[in-house]
Amino acid sequence: MEAIKETFGGDILLKGKHATYAKFLSPTTEKKEKIDNRKPADVFKRVIDVYMVAAVIGLERGIRANEDKTSSDEVRIFAGAVNTEKLNLEFIYNLVMLVDNSQGLSADGKISRAFKNDNPKANFELFTSYVRGGIEWLYEQFSQATIHDEYLEKVFEMVRNFKEEHVLD
């Protein structure tokens, strides 16, 4: 578990379009600053909330994305926020390591990857690829909305679709 603690022991930096999208989805961007000539959506309270939800969505939808190097945009999730959400981040990280099938690991291999974390750099890159994929998916869901009611309608639609896809009663 030491390697996981080190992974979430400082700032987290999102780069390129994923930074731009995370800013769009959260209110951290100054209200006067526009993204793609629009005000931010403010769907999430903090960038770290975008980060955590995106990891779960990326995993659930099987969406991964490489780091974008076409833009110099960056957004930093400061160590204080990371530390506040450390237990949640570690839980989500372990979940990703246990569920991901991209490397054809056995159940024991996945358990080892999640809790022994023998290859922390590669494992964190795998985790982050799901975060980036989830951020892209979230941005696609909210990028067409322009007013608060449309954002709320989109959230309701997403929750309804999730319920239908997963037959929750």
C-alpha positions as CSV (number, residue, x, y, z in Angstrom):
1,M,0.0,0.0,0.0
2,E,3.0,2.3,0.4
3,A,3.2,2.9,-3.4
4,I,-0.5,3.9,-3.5
5,K,0.0,6.3,-0.7
6,E,2.9,7.9,-2.6
7,T,0.7,8.1,-5.7
8,F,-1.8,10.2,-3.9
9,G,0.7,12.0,-1.7
10,G,0.9,15.3,-3.6
11,D,-0.5,17.4,-6.4
12,I,-2.2,15.8,-9.4
13,L,-1.8,17.5,-12.7
14,L,-4.1,17.2,-15.7
15,K,-2.8,18.4,-19.0
16,G,-4.1,19.3,-22.5
17,K,-7.7,18.9,-23.4
18,H,-8.4,16.9,-20.2
19,A,-7.4,20.0,-18.2
20,T,-9.7,22.2,-20.4
21,Y,-12.6,19.7,-20.0
22,A,-12.1,19.4,-16.2
23,K,-12.2,23.2,-15.9
24,F,-15.3,23.3,-18.0
25,L,-17.0,20.7,-15.7
26,S,-16.1,22.5,-12.5
27,P,-16.5,26.0,-11.1
28,T,-12.7,26.5,-10.5
29,T,-12.4,28.5,-13.7
30,E,-13.0,32.2,-13.2
31,K,-16.6,33.0,-14.3
32,K,-15.3,35.5,-16.7
33,E,-13.0,33.0,-18.4
34,K,-14.7,31.2,-21.2
35,I,-13.9,27.7,-22.5
36,D,-14.7,27.1,-26.1
37,N,-16.4,30.6,-26.0
38,R,-18.8,29.4,-23.2
39,K,-19.0,29.8,-19.5
40,P,-18.0,26.7,-17.5
41,A,-20.7,24.2,-16.8
42,D,-20.1,24.0,-13.1
43,V,-21.5,20.5,-13.0
44,F,-19.1,19.4,-10.2
45,K,-18.0,21.4,-7.2
46,R,-14.3,20.7,-7.5
47,V,-11.8,19.5,-10.1
48,I,-11.0,16.5,-7.8
49,D,-14.7,15.6,-7.9
50,V,-14.4,15.5,-11.7
51,Y,-11.3,13.4,-11.4
52,M,-12.8,10.8,-9.1
53,V,-16.1,10.5,-11.0
54,A,-14.3,10.3,-14.3
55,A,-12.2,7.4,-13.1
56,V,-15.3,5.4,-12.2
57,I,-17.1,6.4,-15.5
58,G,-14.0,5.5,-17.5
59,L,-13.8,2.1,-15.8
60,E,-17.6,1.4,-16.0
61,R,-17.7,2.4,-19.7
62,G,-14.4,0.8,-20.6
63,I,-13.1,4.2,-21.9
64,R,-9.4,5.0,-21.7
65,A,-7.6,7.9,-23.3
66,N,-3.9,8.8,-23.8
67,E,-2.5,12.1,-22.5
68,D,-3.3,14.9,-24.8
69,K,-0.2,16.9,-26.0
70,T,-2.0,19.2,-28.5
71,S,-2.7,21.8,-25.9
72,S,-0.6,23.5,-23.2
73,D,-3.6,23.9,-20.8
74,E,-3.1,22.5,-17.3
75,V,-5.1,22.2,-14.1
76,R,-3.6,21.3,-10.8
77,I,-5.4,19.4,-8.1
78,F,-3.5,20.6,-5.0
79,A,-2.2,18.2,-2.4
80,G,-4.7,19.5,0.2
81,A,-7.7,18.4,-1.9
82,V,-5.9,15.1,-2.7
83,N,-5.2,14.5,1.0
84,T,-8.9,15.3,1.9
85,E,-10.1,12.6,-0.7
86,K,-7.2,10.2,-0.1
87,L,-9.3,7.3,1.1
88,N,-11.8,7.7,-1.8
89,L,-8.9,8.0,-4.3
90,E,-7.3,4.8,-2.9
91,F,-10.6,3.0,-3.0
92,I,-11.2,4.0,-6.6
93,Y,-7.6,3.2,-7.6
94,N,-7.9,-0.3,-6.1
95,L,-11.3,-0.8,-7.8
96,V,-9.7,0.1,-11.2
97,M,-6.8,-2.2,-10.6
98,L,-9.1,-5.1,-9.6
99,V,-11.6,-4.6,-12.5
100,D,-9.4,-3.7,-15.4
101,N,-9.0,-6.6,-17.9
102,S,-6.7,-4.9,-20.4
103,Q,-3.6,-6.8,-19.3
104,G,-5.2,-10.3,-19.1
105,L,-4.2,-10.8,-15.5
106,S,-5.6,-13.6,-13.3
107,A,-7.6,-12.7,-10.2
108,D,-4.4,-13.1,-8.1
109,G,-2.5,-10.9,-10.5
110,K,-5.2,-8.2,-10.2
111,I,-5.1,-8.4,-6.4
112,S,-1.4,-8.1,-6.5
113,R,-1.6,-5.2,-8.8
114,A,-4.1,-3.4,-6.6
115,F,-2.6,-4.0,-3.2
116,K,1.1,-4.7,-3.7
117,N,1.4,-2.3,-6.6
118,D,4.7,-3.8,-7.9
119,N,4.7,-1.4,-10.9
120,P,3.4,1.9,-9.6
121,K,4.2,4.0,-12.6
122,A,2.4,1.7,-15.1
123,N,-0.5,1.2,-12.7
124,F,-1.0,4.9,-12.1
125,E,-0.8,5.5,-15.9
126,L,-3.5,2.8,-16.3
127,F,-5.6,4.5,-13.7
128,T,-5.1,7.9,-15.2
129,S,-6.0,6.6,-18.7
130,Y,-9.5,5.8,-17.3
131,V,-9.7,9.2,-15.6
132,R,-8.9,10.9,-19.0
133,G,-11.5,8.6,-20.8
134,G,-14.1,9.5,-18.2
135,I,-13.4,13.2,-18.5
136,E,-13.8,13.0,-22.2
137,W,-17.1,11.2,-21.8
138,L,-18.4,13.7,-19.2
139,Y,-17.4,16.6,-21.4
140,E,-19.3,15.1,-24.4
141,Q,-22.4,14.7,-22.2
142,F,-22.4,18.4,-21.0
143,S,-20.7,20.3,-23.8
144,Q,-23.9,20.9,-25.8
145,A,-25.8,22.4,-22.8
146,T,-25.8,26.1,-22.5
147,I,-28.0,27.0,-19.5
148,H,-28.4,25.6,-16.0
149,D,-31.6,23.8,-16.7
150,E,-30.1,21.9,-19.6
151,Y,-27.2,20.8,-17.3
152,L,-29.7,19.5,-14.7
153,E,-31.7,17.8,-17.4
154,K,-28.5,16.1,-18.6
155,V,-27.6,14.9,-15.1
156,F,-31.1,13.5,-14.7
157,E,-30.9,11.7,-18.1
158,M,-27.5,10.2,-17.2
159,V,-28.7,8.9,-13.8
160,R,-31.9,7.5,-15.5
161,N,-29.8,5.8,-18.2
162,F,-27.4,4.3,-15.6
163,K,-30.3,2.9,-13.7
164,E,-31.8,1.3,-16.8
165,E,-28.4,-0.1,-17.9
166,H,-27.8,-1.6,-14.5
167,V,-31.3,-2.5,-13.5
168,L,-31.3,-0.8,-10.2
169,D,-34.5,-0.9,-8.2
